Amino acid sequence: MTTTAPRLGTALARLLILAAALLGTLLAGAAPASAHAALTGSDPKDGAVVATAPTEVNLTFSEQVAMSPDSIRVLDPAGRRADTGEIRDLCSDSLVRYGVALRAGLPDGTYTVAWQTVSADSHPISGAFTFSIGAPSATSVALPDRPVGGGIVGTLYGIARYLAYAGFAVLVGGGAFVLACWPRGASVRPVQQTVVRGWLVLTGATLAMLLLRNPYTGSGELSDVFDLAGLKAVLETKTGAALTSRLLLLGAAALFVAVLFGSYARRTDPKEKKDLSFGLAIGGTVVAAGIAGTWALAEHASTGLQPGIAMPVDILHLLAVAAWFGGLTTLLVSLYRAPHVERSAVERFSTVAFGSVVVLAATGLYQSWRQVGSWSALTGTRYGQLLLVKIGLLCVLLGIAWISRRWIRRLADSKTTGSDQGTDTAAEAASEPETASEPGQDPAATAQGADEADTETATEGQATASAPAPATAAAASEEEAAGTVTPAVDEAVPDPERAAQLARQRAAVATARRKRERDADPERAGLRRSVLTEAAVAVVLLAVTTVLTSTEPGRTEEEAARANPASGPAAVPDRPVDIRLPFDTGGVDGKGVVRLSLDPGRTGANGLHLFVERPNGKPLDVPEIKVALTLEAKDIGPLPVAPDRIQTGHWSASGVQIPLSGDWRIQVTVRTSDIDQTTVEKNVKIG
């Protein structure tokens, strides 16, 4: 059996599959971007019945929003525009209010107000409500059943957001790992590939978000990605400016990566390398903080309480996340694909990670207070519940990190006591090629000597020597990925087949030696497993964080619920109104019972069902039935309702408007013949 270089293995595959499944569950279960700015009031109110037509409709929000000419639309019962399209800014101090003027001479009936805008933290919001002039009426307005920010566009935008966070962490954390923990890693190809891929992912995700922004906040149609006019409008918004700035800063980040893996990696003079390292650290920190600032300037930190403090805190939070998660990713790659990473580098990263955790704890505590604000919001809102999940995952991650630190201490102890026979793995890696082909010595004899020293090496070496040429290429590529280059075949050997055989033998010797060193170093193997588990949990934690940034903060949700308790999440559950009204019109077949149901039995639109039955419970067909609603305490009504006949004994009406809560008198008029009719009534509490 051919021995291969260290791979991630089945354990890594299982963990990554589990992490991907959890990520998919989180993203699939996440609602479309929830309203971060909330509608806290309107004039007229939802479900109100006004005697005369108002001159305008006003909307009040919990925080600043971006309005366009079509952000507020008022539609008449036939679905035609009843507004002028002129949005008025009525904001003053902390009050965020906008209005739209109505056309003159509007007829009586039920009007629909549909609004859609973008909150100051970049998330689209929308909603609709109705009010009536004179009396409620039927309406033909059909509102979209898909909320803004949902559908395939919302899913793609959410994935791009996650990839942007992940790419930022790998780019910034990987660069910091090389500069602060393992300078020699700048010349290790797997490390270079990891950081460059982080830059590519962040750049690609930013471009995707820029193109998806117009349909994400507007129509929701994927085809609008190619709408140049929409893209131009996006570039004029705060979010568009932030994404464009991020792309410009990524150009500077590309220069940083080129110098880090170019000039810095090739420098051999300690003083020159130290000076260049200092310059890269300063420049890299400025660029990283700038990229982090593109999130802080366009999302949660830029709105709400104390934005002047929240934005710098958010930048520190993102940099700490990147230093920990990105460095962890680079360390994981180094442990598997560059196993000769020095113990001192691992120890230095442990110190960096500890500092990152301290910064995360301080900034996270402030952000939690700012976005949640109360214990009830922590447990009773979606944002607070997701925050608790994030805290739980962070505790798990800290526990695994503590185990990793124990493995690091064991590595340090084994180095001090000399229990690790390798001493300096980097130097040993450099000496492998010399051992494989000493001057004047046949490489086949070298392979035979290795066989005598290690039976397992002999078996693997013979199996590899008899393998076809593709196996040799695979072994050579694995050896190159690990930082060990197999020496070229002796030019004095004229036979190509013999040269290929000698190359396979050399690869077998090097591969077997690496496997023996790895198996003889249980501390390093334990650290690899611990870091792998830590990285898997970090993937899920980053997914929760992404969903959290797309969820309405608990403080805002509670404020909106207090301002509009009838529609807020803390409102008392609605209960349908069900009453029985016996009647007797005095004519032939004039006795019976009316069963009336009003669902959901609250202010706003309701569904009305009437069942007319004989005294024996069988359906009774009557020529006409009418309903009127009166709220005497507010001098409202009677509001007439004309139900439609569905079938024998069953009448129904939809969109029955209850403008205010209170004790309503429900009057039902039943006509059983041309001259026989009666009116029965009952008082019920609604809302």
Protein Blocks (a to p, Z undefined) as FASTA:
>chain_A
ZZddddebjmlmmmmmmmmmmmmmmmmmpccdddfbdcfbdcddehiacfbdcfbdcddd
fbdcdddfklpccddfkopafbeoiacdfbehjbccddddddehiaedddddddddddfk
opacdddddddehiacddfbdcdfbdghiajllmmmmmmmmmmmmmmmmmmmmmmmmmmm
mmmlmmpmklmmmmmmmmmmmmmmmmmmmmmmmmmmmnopaklmmmmklmmmmmmpmklm
mmmmmmmmmmmmmmmmmmmmmmmmmpmblklmmmmmmmmmmmmmmmmmmmmmmmmmmmmm
lgcjhkllmmmmmmmmmmmmmmmmmmmmmmmmmmmmmmmbcfklmmmmmmmmmmmmmmmm
mmmmmmmmmmnopaklmmmpmklmmmmmmmmmmmmmmmmmmmmmmmmmmmmmmmmnomam
nlpmmlmmmmmmmmmmcghiafklmmmmmmmmpmklmmmmmmmmmpcfklmmmmmmmmmm
nopacddddfklmblklmmmmmmmmmmmmmmmmmmmmmmmmmlmmmmmmmmmmmmmmmmm
mmmmmmmmmpccfklmmmmmmmmmmlmmkbccdddddddddddehiahiaccddddddeh
iahjdddddddddfkopacddfbdcdddddfknopajdddddddfbghiacdehiacfbg
cdddddddddfbfklccdddddddeZZ
